[in-house]
Amino acid sequence: MRHFLPPFLYLLLITTLPAQDRITGRPWATRSEVIAQNGMVCTSHPLASQAAIDILKKGGNAIDAAIAANACLGLMEPTGCGIGGDLFAIVWEAKTGKLYGLNASGRSPQSLQLSYFREKGLKSIPSYGPLPVTVPGCVDGWFSLHQRFGKLSMAANLQPAIQYAETGFPVTELIAYYL
């Protein structure tokens, strides 16, 4: 019985203790939130979040920070997003009290016209082949958002991603797995 008791107590303790000592009552939470008085950023990669925070510190606004973060994520997490994808945004402009939406999903190639489909007897876009392929809209979306709402230059917004592309960055374990 003496040798059985310590392993039994150990198993009992590890199954009843919370993951971390959190006074908030959330035993699953292992990190404190990052909070600020004038802004915050949340992405799936810490370096992308830091790049966006740096943009805010330089006087950029939420759109500038979002562009910087998205450009970094396209580099750092190529399995999830990037310049080869699309962009959707909902922007509340407090100054005017208006809500704006942007659908920067892929557009059809410029030379592809409705008449082509009619000539071929197509009533809808086929599911397979070259016709359903669209031009990625992400970068155009960045520039559309920036033109309307951006504060810093696009060069400043893209600089963190450019720097990481030139100098490198640590690859997270999840991305390493998928790559």
C-alpha positions as a printed NumPy array, in Angstrom:
array([[  0.   ,   0.   ,   0.   ],
       [  2.875,   2.31 ,   0.743],
       [  4.183,   2.185,  -2.861],
       [  0.714,   2.535,  -4.328],
       [ -0.261,   5.699,  -2.453],
       [  2.218,   8.239,  -3.941],
       [  1.39 ,   7.452,  -7.607],
       [ -2.318,   7.446,  -6.775],
       [ -2.043,  10.845,  -5.048],
       [ -0.042,  12.196,  -7.976],
       [ -2.74 ,  11.111, -10.457],
       [ -5.418,  12.58 ,  -8.245],
       [ -3.602,  15.922,  -8.055],
       [ -2.886,  16.294, -11.77 ],
       [ -6.488,  15.544, -12.677],
       [ -7.955,  18.047, -10.228],
       [ -5.535,  20.983, -10.471],
       [ -6.308,  23.723, -12.997],
       [ -3.937,  24.312, -15.893],
       [ -2.606,  27.492, -14.304],
       [ -3.282,  29.53 , -11.196],
       [ -5.729,  32.039, -12.708],
       [ -7.637,  34.296, -10.359],
       [-10.107,  35.045, -13.146],
       [-11.751,  31.659, -12.781],
       [-10.65 ,  30.532, -16.242],
       [ -8.433,  27.481, -15.659],
       [ -7.962,  27.033, -19.414],
       [ -6.434,  30.508, -19.776],
       [ -2.674,  30.369, -19.521],
       [ -1.83 ,  33.898, -20.574],
       [ -3.042,  37.326, -19.626],
       [ -4.66 ,  39.447, -22.289],
       [ -2.647,  42.244, -23.837],
       [ -4.62 ,  45.392, -23.125],
       [ -3.958,  49.019, -23.9  ],
       [ -5.646,  52.382, -23.603],
       [ -5.359,  53.374, -27.238],
       [ -5.42 ,  50.184, -29.262],
       [ -4.766,  46.496, -29.444],
       [ -3.94 ,  43.845, -31.99 ],
       [ -4.689,  40.151, -32.146],
       [ -3.358,  37.793, -34.808],
       [ -2.332,  34.175, -34.94 ],
       [  1.382,  35.078, -34.995],
       [  3.103,  37.191, -32.321],
       [  5.426,  38.913, -34.807],
       [  2.489,  39.973, -36.986],
       [  0.764,  41.38 , -33.908],
       [  3.945,  43.201, -32.916],
       [  4.304,  44.671, -36.404],
       [  0.766,  46.036, -36.203],
       [  1.381,  47.453, -32.725],
       [  4.51 ,  49.164, -34.031],
       [  2.422,  50.746, -36.8  ],
       [ -0.007,  52.066, -34.19 ],
       [  2.901,  53.465, -32.166],
       [  4.123,  55.302, -35.286],
       [  0.78 ,  57.075, -35.55 ],
       [ -0.988,  54.687, -37.882],
       [ -4.624,  53.785, -37.468],
       [ -6.44 ,  50.442, -37.341],
       [ -6.446,  50.101, -41.136],
       [ -2.693,  50.694, -41.333],
       [ -2.137,  48.145, -38.556],
       [ -4.421,  45.591, -40.226],
       [ -2.542,  45.928, -43.52 ],
       [  0.802,  45.487, -41.754],
       [ -0.448,  42.445, -39.838],
       [ -2.013,  40.845, -42.908],
       [  1.146,  41.35 , -44.973],
       [  3.22 ,  39.731, -42.217],
       [  0.78 ,  36.834, -41.877],
       [  0.956,  36.169, -45.605],
       [  4.69 ,  35.705, -45.192],
       [  4.761,  33.973, -41.808],
       [  1.717,  31.748, -42.227],
       [  1.479,  31.062, -45.953],
       [ -0.937,  28.19 , -45.346],
       [ -3.578,  30.534, -43.956],
       [ -3.682,  33.821, -45.809],
       [ -1.685,  36.114, -48.007],
       [ -1.432,  38.013, -51.221],
       [ -2.791,  35.049, -53.158],
       [ -6.111,  35.238, -51.329],
       [ -9.04 ,  37.543, -50.866],
       [ -9.923,  40.225, -48.354],
       [-13.18 ,  41.192, -46.709],
       [-13.506,  44.134, -44.349],
       [-16.147,  45.901, -42.319],
       [-14.969,  49.328, -41.184],
       [-16.758,  51.648, -38.774],
       [-15.71 ,  55.256, -39.249],
       [-16.441,  57.03 , -35.983],
       [-15.828,  60.464, -37.496],
       [-18.729,  60.127, -39.943],
       [-20.753,  57.546, -38.035],
       [-20.84 ,  55.332, -41.125],
       [-20.238,  51.653, -41.672],
       [-18.33 ,  50.574, -44.774],
       [-17.922,  47.13 , -46.279],
       [-15.321,  45.901, -48.728],
       [-15.53 ,  42.731, -50.76 ],
       [-12.076,  42.31 , -52.247],
       [-12.688,  38.733, -53.28 ],
       [-11.233,  37.543, -56.514],
       [-12.417,  39.249, -59.614],
       [-12.632,  37.612, -62.984],
       [ -9.746,  38.267, -65.359],
       [-10.089,  41.672, -67.047],
       [-10.52 ,  40.298, -70.552],
       [-13.156,  37.723, -69.554],
       [-16.525,  39.097, -70.629],
       [-20.105,  37.865, -70.216],
       [-20.311,  37.536, -73.994],
       [-17.722,  34.73 , -73.862],
       [-20.021,  32.659, -71.659],
       [-22.993,  33.336, -73.911],
       [-21.032,  32.356, -77.032],
       [-20.105,  29.053, -75.389],
       [-23.714,  28.424, -74.32 ],
       [-22.813,  28.585, -70.601],
       [-25.524,  29.752, -68.231],
       [-23.22 ,  29.69 , -65.198],
       [-19.547,  29.578, -64.365],
       [-18.344,  25.97 , -64.47 ],
       [-17.004,  24.408, -61.275],
       [-13.816,  23.087, -62.892],
       [-11.25 ,  24.255, -65.409],
       [ -9.751,  27.702, -65.989],
       [-13.009,  29.701, -66.072],
       [-13.737,  29.695, -62.315],
       [-10.22 ,  30.914, -61.46 ],
       [-10.204,  34.456, -60.105],
       [ -7.554,  37.102, -59.619],
       [ -6.657,  37.299, -55.902],
       [ -8.116,  40.434, -54.348],
       [ -6.083,  40.836, -51.154],
       [ -3.515,  43.378, -52.341],
       [ -6.124,  45.419, -54.194],
       [ -8.158,  45.347, -50.977],
       [ -5.198,  46.728, -49.004],
       [ -4.878,  49.626, -51.42 ],
       [ -8.626,  50.275, -51.502],
       [ -8.782,  50.389, -47.699],
       [ -5.64 ,  52.486, -47.513],
       [ -6.86 ,  55.002, -50.066],
       [-10.054,  55.621, -48.123],
       [ -8.926,  55.213, -44.504],
       [ -5.137,  54.879, -44.28 ],
       [ -2.986,  57.368, -42.439],
       [  0.601,  56.183, -42.95 ],
       [  2.141,  55.447, -46.335],
       [  1.773,  51.988, -47.819],
       [  5.561,  51.739, -47.751],
       [  5.473,  52.197, -43.967],
       [  2.638,  49.672, -43.59 ],
       [  4.446,  47.037, -45.651],
       [  7.907,  47.67 , -44.199],
       [  7.641,  45.092, -41.366],
       [  6.742,  42.299, -43.811],
       [  9.505,  43.394, -46.178],
       [ 12.025,  43.421, -43.344],
       [ 11.019,  39.93 , -42.177],
       [ 11.163,  38.66 , -45.777],
       [ 14.704,  40.007, -46.132],
       [ 16.117,  39.112, -42.722],
       [ 14.059,  36.055, -41.774],
       [ 11.844,  35.141, -38.852],
       [ 11.308,  32.117, -36.624],
       [  8.807,  29.604, -37.988],
       [  6.173,  28.49 , -35.483],
       [  5.757,  24.787, -34.757],
       [  2.326,  24.688, -36.406],
       [  3.523,  26.205, -39.669],
       [  6.628,  23.985, -39.607],
       [  4.311,  20.989, -39.346],
       [  2.182,  22.104, -42.29 ],
       [  5.173,  23.034, -44.424]])
